[in-house]
Amino acid sequence: MTSKHHRRYHEDSGAAMLLAVGFVLMISSVAGGLAALATSSLNNRQTLELVRNREYAADGAIENAISRMRLKTTCAAETGSIRDEMNGAEIRVDWISSCGSVQSSDLSDVAQRNVTFSASVCTASQCSDTAIPAGPVIIRAQVNFQEDVTGAVTKTFVQSWIVNR
């Protein structure tokens, strides 16, 4: 007696293999997408860090220039510039000053000095020569200084502070 073993054919034969291959492909594509996202995030971080450092440096340089202008005891229409290095960025702040007076509520004249400050990143040649315009303006500020009869600044008002991104 010989028994013959018949092998039956099943319709779902090999389905597990296809499911495994499909699962591996799906996981691979998700991992590839996450890797691309992580890489682009790292590249963007460096750019954003540079922009942030320049913006903070320009902010500090304008605040320094405002402090210096507060110490001036005479109101004269003038232009000028200062240079600061902060956060690894060379910043030049240019300003234009105009003088005038307004009447107060008690009808006395109050001397005022309006100053527009512009901060920008510059190269060594641009920072050393005020005739050469610096790079694009990062921050522009309009500040009003009110003075007493001796010329000392009594009040300081920041009228506008514009950050260009």
Secondary structure, DSSP 8 states (H G I E B T S, - for coil): ----------TTTTHHHHHHHHHHHHHHHHHHHHHHHHHHHHHHHHHHHHHHHHHHHHHHHHHHHHHHHHT--S---EEEEEEEEETTEEEEEEEEEEEEEEE-TTS-EEEEEEEEEEEEE--HHHHH-TTS--SSEEEEEEEEEEE-TTS-EEEEEEEEEEE--
